Amino acid sequence: MRKVLSVIHFPIFGGLHNQVLRLHAPLAQRGWEVIAVLPEDGSDAAGRLRAAGIRVIQMPLHRPRKSFNPLLHVALGLCLGPEIHRLSRVIRDHRIDVVQVSSPMNPHGALAARLEGVAVVWQLASTFTPKLIRRIMMPFVMRFADVVMSWGFEVARSHRGATELGERLVLVFPPVDTNQFRPDEDLRRRAREALGVSGDNILVGTVGNLNWMKGHEFLVRAAAVVCRERPDIVFRILGAQTPSNAAYYQRSVVQEARQLGLLEGNRLRIVEPGDQVAELLPAFDLFVLTSRLEGVPTAVLEAMSCGLPVVVTDVGAVRELVEDGITGYIVPPLDPEAIARAILRLARAPDLRGAMGEVARRRAVERYDVRSCAETHIKAYELAIAHRRKAKTPTS
């Protein structure tokens, strides 16, 4: 059994954790075990992965923060060396074949892998990293990565040099278990009851952690526009808090929703979904993503797999997932009026919603199922091992 060490610096369960969770079984069937390294904190990500039978190692794991507090940056610098050496020990003790790291801002795993002579797959999952940091760090990524794995071509294009790697650039999309995320009338009925939605209401919803990147305030503002015309439409935000900014960001979203009258009469609720996203998504009639920044949003693919039409802001690589006018609508980011117009257009046309949802489901099964995603990951791992072996072989 070959082993991959996936180093994830983010404490709250999100796309990178979901990638490990979904690929665990199909990779194991093909002779690959993924071991996850996560930060020490109180989030539920480690528990969710362990519950699925995944080996999880928790250790102090700092990451750069958007803060003017110099103590945070000093702590990162002081902890970098010890954390690299802890990762090196894990690589040795567990006989790791490939180290998978994410984001140009988190080089710990790549440096540890280089110390141990182990292959590196450097994953580019979003455009969240500021452009200046990308420019500074991409030469480092290009030097230390045996393979760069990018969530879609647009994300690769936004990281200088990645598109010049030839076969060492592997494009991948977040894996979706299309057997678990599926249209199901019984699931739909139970989910709508759980979310407090009657059969007469059209339910518009989103899934995304409560952070600034997801732009939930734009969905709130669009909901206010929609509800003035269609009081039968209700909204649900399925999202977990993020410790770093939850208190401020969630309060601001809730405050704006209250000021707009959306918290009256069951029009809008924010729900902590835990590990029940697959059970709750079928309740929706259409899915909306109002992010200001993205890579390839897993939630969009899961919604498509559930047979839902989607309304998405034109960010990251969403155009590689959503075909405008066929599986949903693509609208400008930061534009509540455009989001509201797309929602109303679909609300008025149940046949169109159904047709778009059918195509979306078919695309999800054909292109984004966990099995095809696992094969792409294995290709990346084998390429990385071959490149590292070649780099270590002395030339005559």
Backbone hydrogen bonds, N-H to C=O, Kabsch-Sander energy under -0.5 kcal/mol:
donor,donor_aa,acceptor,acceptor_aa,energy
2,R,31,G,-2.4
4,V,33,E,-3.0
5,L,98,V,-2.8
6,S,4,V,-0.7
6,S,35,I,-2.8
7,V,5,L,-0.7
7,V,100,Q,-2.7
8,I,6,S,-0.7
8,I,37,V,-2.6
9,H,7,V,-0.5
18,N,14,G,-2.7
19,Q,15,G,-1.9
20,V,16,L,-1.6
21,L,17,H,-2.7
22,R,18,N,-3.0
23,L,19,Q,-2.0
24,H,20,V,-1.3
27,L,23,L,-2.5
28,A,24,H,-2.0
29,Q,25,A,-2.2
30,R,26,P,-0.7
30,R,27,L,-0.8
31,G,28,A,-1.6
32,W,27,L,-2.4
33,E,2,R,-3.0
35,I,4,V,-3.2
35,I,33,E,-0.5
36,A,55,R,-2.4
37,V,6,S,-2.8
38,L,36,A,-0.5
38,L,57,I,-2.4
40,E,59,M,-0.9
41,D,39,P,-0.8
45,A,11,P,-0.6
48,R,44,D,-2.3
49,L,45,A,-2.2
50,R,46,A,-2.7
51,A,47,G,-2.3
52,A,48,R,-0.7
52,A,49,L,-0.8
53,G,50,R,-2.1
54,I,49,L,-2.0
57,I,36,A,-3.0
59,M,38,L,-1.8
67,S,65,R,-1.6
72,L,69,N,-1.0
73,H,69,N,-0.9
74,V,70,P,-2.4
75,A,71,L,-2.4
76,L,72,L,-1.8
77,G,73,H,-2.1
78,L,74,V,-2.6
79,C,75,A,-2.0
80,L,76,L,-1.2
81,G,77,G,-0.6
83,E,79,C,-2.4
84,I,80,L,-2.2
85,H,81,G,-2.2
86,R,82,P,-2.0
87,L,83,E,-2.1
88,S,84,I,-2.3
89,R,85,H,-1.9
90,V,86,R,-2.0
91,I,87,L,-2.5
92,R,88,S,-2.1
93,D,89,R,-3.2
94,H,90,V,-2.4
95,R,92,R,-1.1
96,I,91,I,-2.1
97,D,3,K,-2.3
98,V,3,K,-1.7
99,V,119,A,-2.7
100,Q,5,L,-2.9
100,Q,98,V,-0.5
101,V,99,V,-0.6
101,V,121,V,-2.1
103,S,123,Q,-2.0
106,N,103,S,-1.7
111,L,107,P,-2.4
112,A,108,H,-2.3
113,A,109,G,-2.5
114,R,110,A,-2.2
115,L,111,L,-2.0
116,E,112,A,-1.4
117,G,113,A,-0.6
117,G,114,R,-0.8
118,V,113,A,-2.8
119,A,97,D,-1.0
121,V,99,V,-2.5
122,W,120,V,-0.6
122,W,147,V,-2.6
123,Q,101,V,-3.4
123,Q,121,V,-0.6
124,L,149,M,-2.9
125,A,123,Q,-0.7
127,T,294,E,-0.9
134,R,130,P,-2.4
135,R,131,K,-2.5
136,I,132,L,-2.0
137,M,133,I,-2.8
138,M,134,R,-2.5
140,F,137,M,-0.5
141,V,137,M,-2.2
142,M,138,M,-3.0
143,R,139,P,-1.5
144,F,140,F,-2.2
145,A,141,V,-2.5
146,D,120,V,-1.9
147,V,120,V,-1.7
148,V,168,R,-2.7
149,M,122,W,-2.1
149,M,147,V,-0.6
150,S,148,V,-0.6
150,S,170,V,-2.2
151,W,124,L,-2.6
152,G,150,S,-1.9
152,G,172,V,-0.7
156,A,152,G,-1.4
157,R,153,F,-2.8
158,S,154,E,-1.3
159,H,156,A,-1.7
160,R,158,S,-0.6
162,A,159,H,-2.0
164,E,161,G,-1.4
165,L,162,A,-1.4
168,R,165,L,-1.8
169,L,166,G,-1.7
170,V,148,V,-2.6
170,V,168,R,-0.6
171,L,169,L,-0.5
172,V,150,S,-2.7
176,V,368,Y,-1.9
178,T,176,V,-1.3
180,Q,177,D,-0.7
181,F,177,D,-2.9
182,R,180,Q,-1.0
188,R,184,D,-2.6
189,R,185,E,-2.2
190,R,186,D,-2.1
191,A,187,L,-2.8
192,R,188,R,-2.3
193,E,189,R,-1.8
194,A,190,R,-2.2
195,L,191,A,-1.9
196,G,193,E,-1.1
197,V,192,R,-3.1
201,N,198,S,-1.0
202,I,232,D,-1.5
203,L,201,N,-0.6
204,V,202,I,-0.6
204,V,234,V,-2.9
205,G,286,L,-1.9
206,T,236,R,-1.8
208,G,238,L,-2.5
210,L,240,A,-3.3
211,N,209,N,-2.1
214,K,211,N,-1.3
215,G,212,W,-1.3
218,F,215,G,-1.5
219,L,215,G,-0.8
220,V,216,H,-2.1
221,R,217,E,-2.2
222,A,218,F,-2.1
223,A,219,L,-2.7
224,A,220,V,-1.7
225,V,221,R,-1.4
226,V,222,A,-2.6
227,C,223,A,-2.9
228,R,224,A,-1.0
229,E,225,V,-0.8
229,E,226,V,-0.9
230,R,226,V,-3.2
233,I,230,R,-1.8
234,V,202,I,-2.6
235,F,267,R,-3.7
236,R,204,V,-1.8
237,I,269,R,-2.6
238,L,206,T,-2.7
238,L,236,R,-0.6
239,G,237,I,-0.8
239,G,271,V,-1.9
242,T,210,L,-0.6
245,N,242,T,-0.9
246,A,242,T,-2.2
249,Y,245,N,-2.6
250,Q,246,A,-2.2
251,R,246,A,-0.6
251,R,247,A,-1.1
252,S,248,Y,-2.2
253,V,249,Y,-2.2
254,V,250,Q,-2.8
255,Q,251,R,-2.8
256,E,252,S,-2.1
257,A,253,V,-2.3
258,R,254,V,-2.4
259,Q,255,Q,-2.5
260,L,256,E,-1.9
261,G,258,R,-1.6
262,L,257,A,-2.5
263,L,257,A,-0.6
264,E,261,G,-0.7
267,R,264,E,-1.1
268,L,262,L,-1.4
269,R,235,F,-1.3
271,V,237,I,-3.1
271,V,269,R,-0.5
276,Q,273,P,-2.3
280,L,276,Q,-1.7
281,L,277,V,-2.8
283,A,280,L,-2.0
284,F,281,L,-2.2
285,D,203,L,-3.2
286,L,203,L,-1.4
287,F,309,P,-2.4
288,V,205,G,-2.6
289,L,311,V,-2.9
292,R,213,M,-2.3
293,L,213,M,-1.4
296,V,125,A,-0.8
300,V,297,P,-0.7
301,L,297,P,-1.2
302,E,298,T,-2.3
303,A,299,A,-2.3
304,M,300,V,-2.5
305,S,301,L,-2.3
306,C,302,E,-1.3
307,G,304,M,-1.9
308,L,303,A,-1.9
310,V,327,T,-1.5
311,V,287,F,-2.6
312,V,329,Y,-2.6
313,T,289,L,-1.3
314,D,331,V,-2.1
315,V,313,T,-2.1
317,A,295,G,-3.1
318,V,315,V,-2.0
320,E,317,A,-1.8
321,L,318,V,-1.7
322,V,318,V,-2.9
324,D,322,V,-0.7
325,G,328,G,-3.5
326,I,323,E,-2.5
327,T,323,E,-2.3
328,G,323,E,-0.9
329,Y,310,V,-2.3
331,V,312,V,-2.8
331,V,329,Y,-0.5
335,D,332,P,-0.7
339,I,335,D,-2.0
340,A,336,P,-2.7
341,R,337,E,-2.3
342,A,338,A,-1.9
343,I,339,I,-2.1
344,L,340,A,-2.7
345,R,341,R,-2.2
346,L,342,A,-1.9
347,A,343,I,-2.5
348,R,344,L,-1.9
349,A,346,L,-1.1
353,R,349,A,-2.2
354,G,350,P,-2.3
355,A,351,D,-2.4
356,M,352,L,-2.8
357,G,353,R,-2.4
358,E,354,G,-2.0
359,V,355,A,-1.9
360,A,356,M,-2.6
361,R,357,G,-2.5
362,R,358,E,-2.0
363,R,359,V,-2.5
364,A,360,A,-2.3
365,V,361,R,-2.2
366,E,362,R,-2.2
367,R,363,R,-2.6
368,Y,364,A,-1.9
370,V,176,V,-1.4
373,C,369,D,-1.9
374,A,370,V,-2.5
375,E,371,R,-1.7
376,T,372,S,-1.7
377,H,373,C,-2.0
378,I,374,A,-2.4
379,K,375,E,-2.1
380,A,376,T,-2.0
381,Y,377,H,-2.7
382,E,378,I,-2.7
383,L,379,K,-2.3
384,A,380,A,-2.3
385,I,381,Y,-2.4
386,A,382,E,-2.3
387,H,383,L,-2.4
388,R,384,A,-2.6
389,R,385,I,-2.5
390,K,386,A,-2.2
391,A,387,H,-2.4
392,K,388,R,-1.7
393,T,389,R,-0.9
